Amino acid sequence: MEKRILSAGLEVSAIGLGSMSMTGGYSDRPERTEMLNLIRTAVDLGVTFFDTAEIYGPYVNEELVGEALAPVKDHVVIATKFGWDIDPIERKPRGRVTSDPTVIRHVVEGSLQRLQVEAIDLYYQHRVDPAVPIEDVAGAVKELIAAGKVKHFGMSGAAAGTIRRAHAVQPVTAVQSEYSLWWRRPEEEVLATCEELGIGFVPYSPLGKGFLDRHSHRHEQLRSRERHSRDDPRGSRPMRCRTTRPSSISSQASPSAQKPWIVPIPGTRKLHRHQENIGAADVALTADDLPEITHAADAIHIEGGRYSEAAEQMTNL
């Protein structure tokens, strides 16, 4: 598969693999052996960029990714995230963010152990903590890099101004954000900031959490995502969309990777879906395709929002 450079020489496959749903996420928890095989097959197919987080599970997702990639850990890039307050005994999130430098220095040890690595390739702050200056967070990760426990610093769900402040303390290698045809807010400021500062951009949910794939109208798929969507003030309108796909464009051609420093990480639990996703790396969009895609995106009618109002505020976008 084609390779891309996010920043600071960090080379990854043109399309990565998000693992969140492999230990639950949207619905039931899949069979673990199948997920191990999926990750290992992804490596065989040329994927070298894998995304996880301590909050997924919590912890069990890092354990899954660590076990699956242990034999090839020196040949792949593993990204994980810190920033949520988790009860380490009960393995349950407490529902709030925390990026206190003391906490960061502690939780990195758990991620290293679960991922079975000596250094984390890319360590993201999962959500911006309003109680901790971003300069302190960047400084803490800078110390971890100097100690050899982390190789690159990343940010997830951060606004342009926050990215700039962090980057001034410790260069940011990648910014992760939701980005798809129906969630294009990064185009307002974040993408331009990344391009200016030479920071890679990693879109998650490039197919709109599955709504924009070829089976996006299945009722059961809509229902399974309702708990991740924002209801209107009356609590009666979870996120929905109605869209018509441009007929002349491959259903696997995601426009989220229009720059050589953009690397999407679609997630899936099915091998045939993963094969479809990575096939997008071989699709070249023409100058005529992009306006057609934009026109189709503008025709998408969305009701509700992607997260609850409280969760949306945590993204700092």
VEXMISE-606859 format. One record per atom (N, C-alpha, C, CB): residue in one letter; x, y, z. Coordinates in steps of 0.02 Angstrom, whole numbers, plus 50000, padded with zeros to 5 digits. Glycine has a CB too. Layout:
% residues N
aXYZ...
***
This chain:
% residues 317
m500424994050000m500005000050000m500445006350000m499525000050061e500185011549969e500535018049969e500665020250041e500115023349932k501225023650052k501395026250118k501325033850117k502115024250138r501205036750175r501165043950182r501555046150244r500425046150187i501775052350244i502125055250301i501645059950337i502775058950279l501485058450399l501065063050438l501445069450454l500815059650503s502015068650487s502445074150505s503045071250541s502085079550550a503575075150546a504175073150584a504435066250562a504015073050658g504345064650498g504595058350472g504195052150491g505275057450495l503605053050521l503195047250540l502825044550479l502695049150597e503065039050452e502785036050392e502275030650410e503335033050347v501695031050378v501155026150391v500835024350325v500625029150441s500435018950326s500055017150266s499545022550251s499715010250276a499355023150188a498895028450166a498225027950199a498805028250091i498035022150222i497415021050259i497585016750320i496855017750215g497355019050378g497475015250439g496865011350460g497685019950495l496885008850521l496325004850547l496165007150618l496484997250545g495545009350627g495305011050694g495015004950728g494795016650691s495185003950791s494994997750825s494444998550878s495594994750857m494175004550887m493715005650943m493155000550947m493425012550937s492814999250891s492234994850893s492404987550903s491844995550829m493044985850900m493244978750907m493164976050978m493954977950885t493054980551025t492924978251094t492274981051121t493514980251140g491814982551075g491174985251096g491004991251053g491174987151170g491064997151083g490935003251044g490205004351032g491305002950978y489975003250970y489285004750952y488784999750981y489225004950877s488974993450986s488464988551006s488794982851044s488094985850945d488644976651025d488904970851061d489654970051051d488534964551038r489964966051094r490674964751089r490794958751045r490994963651160p491184959550992p491304953950946p491764948750976p491594956550881e491824943150942e492254937650965e492994939850959e492124931250924r493364939051013r494044941851017r494514938650966r494324940751087t494464932250956t494904928850908t494804931650838t494784921350909e494184933050820e494054935850754e494374942750747e493294936350742m494364946750800m494664953350797m495424952950793m494444957550857l495724948250829l496444947250823l496634945450751l496674941650871n496234941050721n496374939050652n496274944850604n495924933250632l495774949150617l495654954850574l496254959650575l495024958550596i496514961150634i497084965650639i497694962650605i497244967150713r497804956250615r498394953050584r498324952650508r498494946050613t497704951650485t497594951550413t497704958450383t496894949050396a497524963550421a497644970350398a498384971550386a497364975450449v498804968950431v499524969550422v499734966050357v499904966450482d499474960150345d499634956550284d499434960350221d499304949650284l498914964450227l498654968250170l499014974950162l497914969450178g499504976350205g499904982450197g499754988050244g499824984850130v499284987150290v499134992450339v499684992650392v498434991350372t499934998650406t500454999350457t500265004250511t501105001450425f499645006950510f499435012150556f498815009850593f499305018750518f498875009050660f498335006350701f498175011050758f498524999350728d497525012050770d497305017050819d496895013750874d496885022350784t497065015450936t496715013050994t496705018551047t497035006451022a496465016951108a496465021751163a496335018051228a495925027251152e496585020851283e496485017551347e495745017451367e496885021051401i495355022351344i494645022651363i494235017451327i494375029551347y494475014651272y494085009551236y494095003151276y494375008451164g493535001651306g493484995751348g493214997151416g494164992551354p493565000951459p494255003351452p494774997751453p494405008351507y495344999351427y495954995351428y495964989251382y496074993051497v495394985851374v495404979551337v495584980551263v494734976051343n495434986451236n495594987651166n496354988151157n495254994051142e496694991551202e497424991751199e497714984751206e497704996451253e497414980751250e497664973851259e497574969851195e497284970451317l497004970751162l496874967251099l497384969251046l496164968651074v497474975751036v497934978250986v498654976151002v497894985950980g498834976551066g499504974551086g499644967251071g499604975851159e499174962851086e499264955751073e499294954350998e498704951751105a498854957550960a498824956250888a499454958450853a498224959850858l499744963950874l500314966850839l500994965250870l500234974250835a500994961550924a501624960050958a502154957150911a501504955151014p501984952550866p502494949650822p502784954550771p502214943750785v502424960050758v502644964750705v502704971850732v502154964650646k502754972550798k502724979250827k503274983950803k502754978750902d503824981250780d504374985450756d504264987650683d505034981750761h503724985350652h503604986850582h502944990550571h503604980450541v502604992350626v501974995950621v501995002050666v501374991350639v501505006450658v501425012350700v500785011550740v501405018950657i500865011650806i500285010950851i500155017650885i500405005350904a499545020150878a499345026350910a498845024750965a499045031350859t498935027951022t498445027251076t498325034051107t498675022051129k497865034451155k497655040951181k497585040751257k496995043051149f497715046551288f497615047551359f497115053351368f498285049051396g496885054451429g496495060351441g495815059351473g496405063951379w495615053151485w494985051751520w495125049051590w494545046851480d494715050951637d494785048551706d494465041651711d494455053551757i494875036651725i494645029651727i494805026551795i494975025551669d494325023051824d494445019351886d494855013251867d493765017351921p495485012751889p495915007251867p495725000551897p496625008751885i495365000551952i495144994251983i494504991651951i495034995352060e494014995951946e493374993951916e493404993851840e492824998651939r493924997051812r493984997751740r493375001151711r494094990951706k493175006651741k492595010351718k492765017751715k491985009151765p492535021151662p492655028451658p492235032151709p492495030951587r492515037451736r492165041451786r491775047151753r492645044251837g491805047651688g491395052551652g491695059451646g490755053051685r492335060151659r492645066751653r493345065951622r492685070251721v493595071451596v494255071451567v494775073351619v494295076151506t495395071251607t495945073351650t496595072851611t495975069051714s496945078551609s497605078651577s498115081751624s497575082551511d498025080651688d498515082851736d499185079451721d498285081351810p499725083151717p500375080151700p500555074151743p500905085251706t500385074351807t500525068551851t500145062451827t500335070151923v499525063451806v499115057951781v499415055251716v498385060151771i499615059751672i499905057651608i500515053251619i500095063751564r500955055451664r501565051551678r501405044751707r502015055451725h500825044151740h500635037751770h500305033151718h500165038851829v499815035751681v499425031451637v499825028951577v498815035151612v500355032551558v500755030251502v501055023351516v501305035251486e501195021951579e501495015551597e501005009851583e501705015451671g500365011051598g499865005951584g499785004651510g499205007951614s499785009951470s499725009151398s500325005451368s499645015951364l500915007051392l501515003551369l501464996051383l502145006451403q501234994451442q501184987351461q500654983751420q501014986751536r500074986851412r499534983551374r499704982851300r498884987551382l500054987751273l500234987551202l500864983351189l500344994451176q501204981451242q501794977251238q502344980651197q501624970351207v502444987051209v502954990851174v503394994651224v502644995851123e503984996451202e504435000451245e504305007851237e505154998851229a504025009851181a503855016851169a503225017251126a504455020651134i502795021951142i502175022951104i502335027251043i501625026251148d502165024850985d502335028350923d502005035250919d502135024250862l501355035550935l500985041850930l500505042150989l500605042450862y500595047151032y500215047651094y499785053951091y500695047851156y499125052951083y498655058351077y498355060351145y498095056451029q498245066851154q497785069051206q497085067951177q497905076651227h496675063851210h496045061751180h495535067551176h495745056051221r495475071251230r495045077151232r495395082551272r494345075451263v495315088651251v495625094351285v495315095051355v495535100851245d495745095851404d495535096751474d495525104151489d496005092851523p494935107151499p494915114351512p495235116451577p494195116751512a495355111651622a495645113251687a496415113351686a495415108251738v496715111051632v497445110651628v497685114551566v497675103251624p498115119451576p498375123051517p498695118251467p498895128351539i498545119251404i498795114651353i499555114651351i498515116451284e499865120251371e500595120551374e500865115451424e500815127551393d500505114351479d500715109451529d500655102351502d500315110251594v500125101151464v500025094551434v500585093151384v499325094151399a500715097951340a501245097051291a501925096151325a501265103051243g502025099751379g502655099051416g502735092151447g502695104251470a502175089351472a502205082651501a502375077451448a501545080951535v502075078051390v502225073351336v502945074351312v501725074151277k503165080551311k503865081851292k504345078151338k504005089451294e504185078051402e504605074351450e504595066851435e504365075551522l504005064251416l503955057151400l504355055451337l503225055151390i504365060051290i504765059051229i505515059051247i504625064551177a505715063651290a506415063951311a506615057651349a506545070151354a506135054651384a506265048551423a506245042351380a505775047951480g506055042951316g506025037251272g505405033051278g506615032951284k504885035651311k504265031851320k503745033451265k503965033351388v503835039051232v503385041251178v503825043851121v502885046751203k503605042651060k503985045151002k503685051450972k504015039650949h503015051950970h502695057650938h502085059750978h502495056050865f501935066250977f501375069251013f500805070750965f501595075751050g500195068950985g499615070350945g499065073450986g499365064050912m498575076350952m497995079250985m497365076850950m498035087050985s496825075950988s496195073550960s495635078350980s496035066350983g495255080650931g494685084950946g494885091750971g494245081650995a495435094450948a495675100950973a495535106450922a496415100550989a495425112450948a495325118250905a495995120950880a494935123750943a495955125050828a496565127550796a497015131350844a496385132050737g496715135750885g497115139550931g497465135250983g496685144650966t497125130151006t497415125451054t497985121651023t496875120651080i497905119650961i498435116050925i499065120450921i498195113950855r498965126750905r499535131350898r499915131950964r499295138150874r499555132751018r499875133651083r500265127451103r499355135251137a499975121551091a500325115351108a500945114451064a499855109351099h500865115951001h501405114950952h502015119350969h501155116550881a501895125051000a502445129451019a502865126551075a502165136251041v502585121951113v502955118751168v503265112251145v502495117551228q502865108051113q503095101651087q502775100651019q502925095751136p503175100050966p502885099250899p502365093650897p503425097950848v501795095350869v501245090550862v501335086950795v500545094050865t501355080350798t501455076350737t500805075150700t501775069750754a500245074350736a499615072950704a499035075550745a499525065450692v498515077750711v497885079750742v497355075050717v497705087250725q496985072150764q496445067550746q495775071050756q496475061050789s495315069850710s494655072850716s494165068850674s494665080250694e493535068950694e493025066350649e493015070850587e492325066150685y492945067750529y492935071550466y492635067050412y493645074050446s492095069250383s491775065450330s491355070350288s491335059750359l490985067650240l490575071950198l490035075550238l490265067850144w489855072950296w489325076350333w489585079350398w488765071550348w490235079050411w490525082650467w491165085950443w490655077850529r491105092150420r491655095450385r491925101450423r491415097650317r491775101950487r492015107650525r492775108450524r491775106950595p493175103050522p493895104050518p494115108450460p494245097450513e493705108850407e493885113050351e493875120450368e493415111650293e493535122350422e493475129350439e494145132350462e492955130350494e494515128750505e495145131350530e495685126050541e495025134850595v495485120150563v495965115150585v496415112650528v495615109250616l496115111150470l496515108750414l497025113950392l496065106750356a496825120150389a497295125450368a497855126150419a496925132050360t497695125450482t498205125850534t498695120150528t497875125850604c498445114150516c498885108350508c499355109350448c498475101950499e499075111850393e499485112850334e500025118150347e499055114850274e499835123450380e500315128850395e500885126550439e499955134650427l500715122650490l501215120450539l501555113850521l500885119750606g501345110850466g501645104450446g501445098650490g502385105150447i500815098550511i500545093350555i500105088650514i500145096450614g500165082150524g499735077450491g499025077650518g500015070450498f498555075350478f497855075350498f497575068350490f497435080450457v497235065850542v496995058950543v496235059050554v497345054850599p495835058350502p495115058250510p494865051450535p494775059950444y494455051650586y494095045550605y493375046250581y494125044250682s493035040550575s492355040250548s492305043650480s491855043350596p492765042150433p492745045350367p492125043550327p493355043650327l491765038250347l491135036450315l490545038050361l491135029050296g490635043050404g490085045350446g489815040150492g489535047850403k490265036450527k490065031050572k489635025850538k489695033950632g489755024950473g489405019850436g488785022250400g489215014350481f488555028350415f487955030750382f488055031750307f487735037250414l488675033250287l488795035050217l489075029350176l489275040750214d489065023250203d489275017650161d488685015250120d489565011950204r488795009950083r488275007750036r487655005050071r488555002449990h487705003650136h487125001050173h486875006250223h487294994550209s486965012650208s486835017850257s486105018650275s487095024250231h485635015550239h484935016450254h484635010750295h484545017150190r485055006050317r484795000550356r484555003050423r485324995050365h483925001350441h483635003950503h484025001750564h482915001650508e484254995350564e484604992950623e485254996750634e484744985550617q485564999150580q486185002950586q486045009750616q486545003650518l485485012750596l485295019150625l485175018450700l484675021950591r484815013250719r484655012350790r485275011150832r484165006650798s485745007450805s486345005850844s486765011950859s486755000750809r486665017450822r487055023450832r486675028950869r487295026050766e486055027650886e485655032950917e485955035250983e484955030450929r486265030751021r486525032751086r487155036951081r486665026651128h487435037551021h488015041851010h487815048550979h488515038350965s487165049650970s486945055650936s486585060350983s486495053850877r486545066550961r486225071651002r485485072050987r486555078450991d485075071851039d484365072851030d484225080351029d483955069451087d483655082250998d483465089250999d483205090951069d482915090850945p483045097351084p482835099151152p482245095051178p482655106351155r481845092251133r481285088151154r481485080851162r480705088651104g482105079351146g482355072551155g482075067651106g482215070351223s481875069951046s481515065351002s481835064650933s480815067650994r482425067550923r482685067450854r483425065650853r482565074250820p483595059250858p484285057250852p484545058650781p484375049950869m485195058150774m485515059850710m485275055350654m486275059450717r485055058350600r484825054850540r485105058550479r484035054350537c485145055250424c485315058850362c484965055550304c486075058850351r484845059750253r484585057250189r485055059750135r483835059650176t485325055250095t485815057250046t485785052749985t486515057050075t485975055549928t486045051649867t486775051649847t485605054549810r487065045749838r487765045249821r487875046949747r488035038249836p488405050749731p488555051949661p488665045349625p489185056449654s488285044149572s488285037549540s488935035949505s487725037049492s489325040949485s489925039649445s490545038649487s490035045349398i490465038849553i491055038449597i491025031949637i491095044549644s491575028549642s491605022349680s491375023449751s492315019549679s490985018749777s490725019449845s491275018949897s490205014149859q491855016649878q492405016249926q492875022249921q492795009849914a492755026949876a493205032549867a493045038049916a493175035249795s493405038249971s493295043450021s493665049750003s493495040950090p493335055550003p493675061849987p494045064750047p493185066949960s494085061050102s494395063750162s495145063750158s494175059750222a495445061050106a496175060850101a496415064550040a496415053550098q496255071050036q496415075049978q497125077749981q495925080649971k497455077150036k498145079650045k498595073850063k498175085250099p499235074150045p499695068650060p499845067750134p500325069550024w499635072550176w499755072050248w499115070250286w500045078550274i498595068250249i497965066150280i497915058550274i497355069650246v497805055250331v497765047850332v497145045750371v498415044750364p496605043750338p496005041550373p496095034850407p495415041250325i495715033850461i495745027550499i495045024550506i496065028650569p494735022350452p494065019350458p494095013150503p493785017450389g493585012350543g493545006550586g493035001550560g493375008650658t493154995250574t492674990050554t492814983750594t492714988550478r492334979250595r492434972750628r492364967150577r491934971850685k492314968950513k492214963950461k492774964450409k491524964750427l493064958750392l493624958750347l493444961450278l493894951750340h492854959650252h492684962050185h492584969650184h492054958550159r492344972450239r492294979750243r492984982850245r491884981750306h493434979850282h494124982450285h494454982250216h494544978350336q494334976950180q494624976450112q494334981850067q494484969450082e493694983350074e493394988850036e493714995450055e492634989050048n493804996550120n494085002850143n494785004150116n494095003050219i495214999050121i495905000150099i495935000550023i496364994550125g495424997949988g495404998749916g495345005949894g494834994749888a495115010249940a495055017349924a495725020449910a494715021149980a496265017449936a496935020149924a497125019849851a497455016449967d496795015449813d496955014649742d496515018749697d496905007349723v496045022549727v495585026549688v495845033649683v494875026449719a495935036049623a496165042949611a495575047249590a496725043149557l495415052149631l494865056649614l495105061949565l494575060049678t494705063249515t494875068249464t494635075149485t494575066349396a494835080149448a494615086949461a493855087649453a494975091949415d493555083449411d492835083549401d492465080049459d492645080349335d492805075049489d492475071349543d492355075749605d492895065349562l492845079849623l492805083549685l492205088349688l493445087449696p492065092249634p491465096449637p490825092349642p491435100749575e490825086449610e490225082249614e490125079649685e490275076249565i490675077749717i490635075549787i490395081149832i491325072949811t490665087149822t490465092849863t489735094449853t490895099049845h489495094049791h488785095349776h488355090149812h488655095149701a488555083849810a488175078649843a488175079649919a488455071649826a488745081749946a488795082850018a488335088550040a489525084450038d488295093649999d487865099350016d487135097350016d487975104949966a486975091849982a486275089649979a486085085050037a486145086049913i486575083350079i486425079050136i486015082850187i487085076350168h485455080150206h485025083250256h485135079750323h484275082950235i485365083450372i485535080450437i485065083250490i486265081750456e484815078850532e484405080750589e484765078650653e483695077650586g484785083050701g485135081350763g485875082450757g484995074250783g486265079550801g486985080550802g487355074050814g487175085650854r488025074450811r488415068350815r488505065850887r489095069450784y488495070450936y488585068651006y488045072151048y489295070551032s488005070251111s487595074051157s487905081051164s487535070551226e487525085851188e487785092651194e488395092851240e487245097251220a488365089151296a488935089051342a489545086051310a488755085151406a489465080551273a490025077351240a490315081751185a489825070651211e489885085351150e490115089851098e490565095451126e489525092951061q490385097851185q490785103051216q491485100651233q490445105651278m491565094251245m492215091451263m492695091251203m492125084551290t492435091751143t492865091151085t493275097451072t492455089451024n493075103051102n493455109351094n493485111651022n494155108451121l493005109450981l492995111650911l492545117750903l492765105950865
***
